[in-house]
Amino acid sequence: MTLAEKIFALHAVFPFSQLQPEELLIVATAFSPRRYDPGHVICPVGESLTRLYVRVAGDLVDERGTPLAPVVGTPSLLIGQHARFTISAGPEGYHALLLPRGKLFTVINECPILLTGFFQIPLLGIDYACAPAP
């Protein structure tokens, strides 16, 4: 995946859509693309995610097969919350941009508006942490 493709993929997703072009460039360089086969377990119930996942194609799903938000991992990375259910790649697989915890804090330092956006995600009810326990 080229740097330009990463920039476009991030720009399509809140809160990255709020960034200026030069900020997107900084942020995109910190992300790594990764593909997962259908059904691949990303995070078992009770564990913490160690990366931020931003959807490029496909979906992450809960145990019932319900697709999750485009950005997954903020509660684990920011406040240490454990997954309330197993998170897996959906039936079509999952292609994402990944950002390790250490780089997340560097990115937030460079682009503080992201932190505000990450805390808005649960308030909007679009982060997996808001889903009821199975």
N, C-alpha and C positions, 0 to 999 in steps of 0.2 A: 504494500500500500504506500503510495507516494505521500509526501508531506502535504501537497495540495488536497489529496483525497481525505486525509485526516482532518484538515482544516474544514472542508465542506461537511464532513460527517459530524464534527463537533458543533459547527455553526447551526446545524439542523435541530439541536437538542438544547432545551433549557437546563441549566443556566448559562451554558456556553454561548448561546445565541445573544447574550447581553454583552459579550466582549467586543472590543474594538479589533480591527484586523491585526494590528501589531501584537495585541495580547493573544489572539488566537494562534498566531505564529509561535509565540513562546510556549503556550500550552500544548499545542499539537506535537511539538518536538519531544515532549515528555511522555507521550502515550505510545504504547506498542500494540499493534494489531494481533489478534488471535482468533482462530476458528475452533469451535467445539462441535463434535459429532452429536447427533440427536441423542438425548437422554443422558449425556455426560453430566455427572454431578459436579456442580461448581462449589457448593457449600452445603454440607449436611446440617440438619436441624441441630441447634445448640452450639454450633461453631461460629467463629467470626470471619468475615471476609477480610482478606489482606490486600485487596485491590479494589479500585473503583472501576466499574464496568459501564461503558457507554455503548449502547447498541448501534451497530452499523447495519446489520441484517439479521433476520430471524428473531427469536425471543428467548429470554430466560423465563421459566415457568415455575409456579409453585407445585405442590404435591397433587393438586387437582387439575393441573394443566392450564391454569389461568396465567396469561402473559403478565409479566411484571413491567414496571416503568422502564423508560429508556435509560435512566441512570440508576444503577443499583450499587449499594455499598456505603452510602454516606453514614448511616447510623453506626455501622461497625467501625468505620475508620475514624469518625469524629468523636464518638462517645463510647465506643467499645461494646455496643449492643450485639448480642448473639442472634443468629438467624432463628426466627420463630418457626420455620419450616424448611425442608430441603429445597434448595434452589438448583434447577437443572436446565440444560439446554433443551429447547422445545423440539417438536417433531421434525422441524426443518433444519435443525442445527442452530448454531448461534455464532455470529461474527461480531466481534466487539473491539473497542479500543480499551486497553487496560492501563491503569495508572497505579503503581505501588504506593503504599501508605507514605513512605518517606518523600516521594516526589509530590504527593498531594499537598503536603504542607509547604513545599517550595513553590508550587503553583499558586496556592492561596496567598502566599506572601507576595508574589509578583502581581497577582490579580485578585485583590481582596473582595471584589464584587461577587466572586464565585462563592465565597463563604456565606454571604447573605442569601444567594440563590439556593445553596444546598439546604439551608435551614427553612426555606420556603417550600421545598419539595414535600416534606411530610405534612406541612400545613395544607397543601393542595391535595393531599390524600393520594399521591402518585408514587410513593416510595413503598417498597415491600414491608417496611416496618409497620405500616399502618394496617396491614392485612390481619384479620383475626387469626388466632392460633387454630390449627385444624382440630 
